[in-house]
Structures are given as C-alpha cells and as structure tokens.
Amino acid sequence: MERSTIELTSSWVEQRAFLNLAIDALQDHPVTNTIQKELNELKATEPDLKSEY
C-alpha cells in the first residue's frame, strides 16, 4: 500500500474514533440513537476520477 493511502486510512480511522467518543459523551441523550443510526448508514463511494472539474 502506498504511504498516502495508509495516511488517508489512518486519518479516517482517527476521525471515526473521534465521532465515537462524541457519541459516547451523549450517553442517554434522546438523539444518540438517531446519530448512531445515521452514521451506520454512511457508505463510502469511489470517486469518479475521470470527470473534469
């Protein structure tokens, strides 16, 4: 794996851990389950690198 790929993956894992800490801090707040459900539904998609911007 290229170094940049490893760094990007590591960054994603770190950000996801931060989100999990934030959700844990909410404890029994009514919105916690909604947030967790929405995060679980997120799907990574491969970008279209062929299109021009």
Backbone hydrogen bonds, N-H to C=O, Kabsch-Sander energy under -0.5 kcal/mol:
donor,donor_aa,acceptor,acceptor_aa,energy
6,I,2,E,-2.1
7,E,3,R,-2.6
8,L,4,S,-2.5
9,T,5,T,-2.4
10,S,6,I,-2.6
11,S,7,E,-2.3
12,W,8,L,-2.2
13,V,9,T,-2.4
14,E,10,S,-2.5
15,Q,11,S,-2.5
16,R,12,W,-2.6
17,A,13,V,-2.2
18,F,14,E,-2.0
19,L,15,Q,-2.1
20,N,16,R,-2.2
21,L,17,A,-2.2
22,A,18,F,-2.1
23,I,19,L,-2.4
24,D,20,N,-2.4
25,A,21,L,-1.9
26,L,22,A,-0.9
26,L,23,I,-0.8
27,Q,23,I,-0.6
27,Q,24,D,-1.0
29,H,26,L,-2.0
32,T,29,H,-1.7
35,I,31,V,-2.3
36,Q,32,T,-2.5
37,K,33,N,-2.4
38,E,34,T,-2.4
39,L,35,I,-2.5
40,N,36,Q,-2.2
41,E,37,K,-1.2
42,L,38,E,-0.5
42,L,39,L,-1.1
49,L,47,P,-1.1
51,S,48,D,-0.5
